[in-house]
Amino acid sequence: MRWGMVIDLKRCVSCYSCVITCKEEHFLPPGIFWNRVLVSEKGKYPLVTKHILPVRCNQCKEAKCVNVCPTGATQQREDGIVWIDPNKCMGCRYCLVVCPYQSRSYYSDECEYFRGKGLTPVEKIGKQLYPHIKGAVEKCNFCMERIDAGLQKGLKPGQDRDATPACVISCPATAMYFGDLDDRGSDISILIKEKKGKQLHPEHNTDPSIFYLDY
Amino acid sequence: MIQTKPYEFMTKYTPQREWIEGGGIFICLAFFTIELGGGTFVFSSIFDSLVGMVIGFLLTGLGTIFFLVHTGRPIVFYRACLRPQASWISRGVIFISLFLILAFLHICSYLWLSPYTALMIITNIIAFMMMIYAGFAMNSVNSIPLWNTTLLPLLLVVSGFWGGAAITLATSMATGSFTAIAPHIEEYIRILLIIFMFILVVYLLSIRYGLPAGQVSVKEIIWGRGKALFWTFVVVLGVAFPLGVVAYSTTSGIEAISRILLAVAVLCELAGDFTLRYLIMRNAFYGPLTPV
C-alpha cells in the first residue's frame, strides 16, 4: 500500500481552500504552511499565461529527508507517509535544506495570530488538541491521523470523507484525488495512467507520491 | 531577508535560508571553527606545538557550542549520533565527540609521553574525518548545484588545513618557536595556497557551466549580491595578500618578514576563508518548482 495524491491542474482555480483547511485542521501557527498554492506568470503583456501549482510534501518513496535526519525524527511508514516525531527533532534543519521541494517548515517563533492580543479561543483549543513544538521542523503528513482513524472504523481513504486528507475533501473544484498508488484499480492509478500524470521534478530521483495532471 | 509573498515561494531561483539567516549563521560558524580546529590540531601536533593543539581543541569546542546554538532543541542533541549509517551530521557528531576526548587525552599526556604516539596518530585521523564531514553534509544536498559537487568538500578541507597551518605559524610567533618551525610551515602554506586557488577556480568554473541554479549561484557570488564580499575579502584579502606575503618569503626567507605583516596575513587568510564559506552558504540556490 502506498498512499498518493493526484492534482488536476486544469481544475485548480487557486482558491486556497486547501491551504486554509490544512491550517484549520492542524491548528498551524502563523507563518507555517504545510500546503501552498504557487502562482507564477510567463510571457509579457498581452500574451501572459498564469501557472498555478498547489504543493505540499510529496511523501517521496526515496525521501532524502529520511536519510539525512540525524536523530531519527523523520520516519517513513510502510504505507509511504513520511512523518516527523517532533519530540525527537532537534531542529538542525538538515531535512529542510535537503528537500528539493522545500516543503518543510521550521517552527521558530511562538506567537499568536493577533500579536499582543493574546490567543484566540481556536488557538487555545489548538494548543491542546494539536500542539506544535517550538524548535522542531514540521510538514504535511497526508492527515495521517484522519487516515488511521478512518481505517480503524473500516472507512476507505480517498472515498470516505472522514478518512481522506482535509485538503482533498475541501477542494470545491474536485481537483484533488487520494488513494492507493499500489492498487492498479484505484481511481488515482487509473487517472495517472490515462491522463499521463507527472511527478514534480523527477530529476531529483525522489519518486514523489503526488502526481500532477496537465503539468 | 528576502520577503516573498506566500504564492511566490519557490517560483523563481530561491536561496536556501535556514542555514544562513537568523540563527542559521551559527551552523556556518560551527562548520568553519570545527574545520579550522581540526586543521590547527593536525599541524600543531606535527610541529610539536602544545599551544596550537590547545587552540585546535578549543576551536572545535567552540564549534560544537555554535552547533548547539543553531539547533532549535539542543536538549535532544544526544540523539544526533544515532544514525551514522545515513546522516552526515550523525557521523560528524561522532567524529567531533571522539576528537574532543582523544585530543584532551593527548594534550594531557603530552607532558609525560612522547608527542608522537599512536594516540596522536588516531587523533589526527579523527581530526581529518571531522574536517570532511561538513563538506560532505553539504555535498549530499542534491537540489543545490553549488553544494552538490565533490570539489566542495575538497575545497573546505584544503582551506581548513591552510587556516590550521596559518594559526600554527601565528602561535609559533607567540611561543618563541618561530625560528625552528616557521620555514617548514611556510612550505606547507605555499603548497596549500596554490592548491586552494586552483580548486576554487575549478569549482566556480564547473558550477558556472553546470545546472541553471548553479549558474545563478556563481553569478550572485561573483557579480551579484555577494560581489563586494567576494572581491574584497576572498580575492584581495584572503588570497592575493597572503599570496604576496608568500611570494616575498620565497625570495627573502620567512624570517625576513616582519611579524606584524605575518600576523596580518594570517588574519586576512582567516577572514577570506570564512567569507568564502559564508558566500557559498548564502548563495546556494534551489531551482524553481514552477516551470521557468
Boltz contact constraints between the chains, C-beta under 6 A:
constraints:
  - contact:
      token1: [A, 36]
      token2: [B, 9]
      max_distance: 6.0
  - contact:
      token1: [A, 38]
      token2: [B, 7]
      max_distance: 6.0
  - contact:
      token1: [A, 38]
      token2: [B, 11]
      max_distance: 6.0
  - contact:
      token1: [A, 38]
      token2: [B, 290]
      max_distance: 6.0
  - contact:
      token1: [A, 39]
      token2: [B, 7]
      max_distance: 6.0
  - contact:
      token1: [A, 40]
      token2: [B, 11]
      max_distance: 6.0
  - contact:
      token1: [A, 40]
      token2: [B, 290]
      max_distance: 6.0
  - contact:
      token1: [A, 51]
      token2: [B, 290]
      max_distance: 6.0
  - contact:
      token1: [A, 53]
      token2: [B, 290]
      max_distance: 6.0
  - contact:
      token1: [A, 67]
      token2: [B, 86]
      max_distance: 6.0
  - contact:
      token1: [A, 68]
      token2: [B, 87]
      max_distance: 6.0
  - contact:
      token1: [A, 70]
      token2: [B, 80]
      max_distance: 6.0
  - contact:
      token1: [A, 70]
      token2: [B, 83]
      max_distance: 6.0
  - contact:
      token1: [A, 70]
      token2: [B, 87]
      max_distance: 6.0
  - contact:
      token1: [A, 70]
      token2: [B, 89]
      max_distance: 6.0
  - contact:
      token1: [A, 70]
      token2: [B, 90]
      max_distance: 6.0
  - contact:
      token1: [A, 71]
      token2: [B, 79]
      max_distance: 6.0
  - contact:
      token1: [A, 71]
      token2: [B, 80]
      max_distance: 6.0
  - contact:
      token1: [A, 72]
      token2: [B, 82]
      max_distance: 6.0
  - contact:
      token1: [A, 72]
      token2: [B, 83]
      max_distance: 6.0
  - contact:
      token1: [A, 90]
      token2: [B, 71]
      max_distance: 6.0
  - contact:
      token1: [A, 90]
      token2: [B, 73]
      max_distance: 6.0
  - contact:
      token1: [A, 90]
      token2: [B, 76]
      max_distance: 6.0
  - contact:
      token1: [A, 90]
      token2: [B, 77]
      max_distance: 6.0
  - contact:
      token1: [A, 91]
      token2: [B, 71]
      max_distance: 6.0
  - contact:
      token1: [A, 91]
      token2: [B, 72]
      max_distance: 6.0
  - contact:
      token1: [A, 91]
      token2: [B, 73]
      max_distance: 6.0
  - contact:
      token1: [A, 92]
      token2: [B, 71]
      max_distance: 6.0
  - contact:
      token1: [A, 93]
      token2: [B, 18]
      max_distance: 6.0
  - contact:
      token1: [A, 94]
      token2: [B, 89]
      max_distance: 6.0
  - contact:
      token1: [A, 96]
      token2: [B, 18]
      max_distance: 6.0
  - contact:
      token1: [A, 97]
      token2: [B, 16]
      max_distance: 6.0
  - contact:
      token1: [A, 97]
      token2: [B, 18]
      max_distance: 6.0
  - contact:
      token1: [A, 97]
      token2: [B, 19]
      max_distance: 6.0
  - contact:
      token1: [A, 97]
      token2: [B, 141]
      max_distance: 6.0
  - contact:
      token1: [A, 98]
      token2: [B, 141]
      max_distance: 6.0
  - contact:
      token1: [A, 100]
      token2: [B, 143]
      max_distance: 6.0
  - contact:
      token1: [A, 102]
      token2: [B, 10]
      max_distance: 6.0
  - contact:
      token1: [A, 135]
      token2: [B, 72]
      max_distance: 6.0
  - contact:
      token1: [A, 135]
      token2: [B, 73]
      max_distance: 6.0
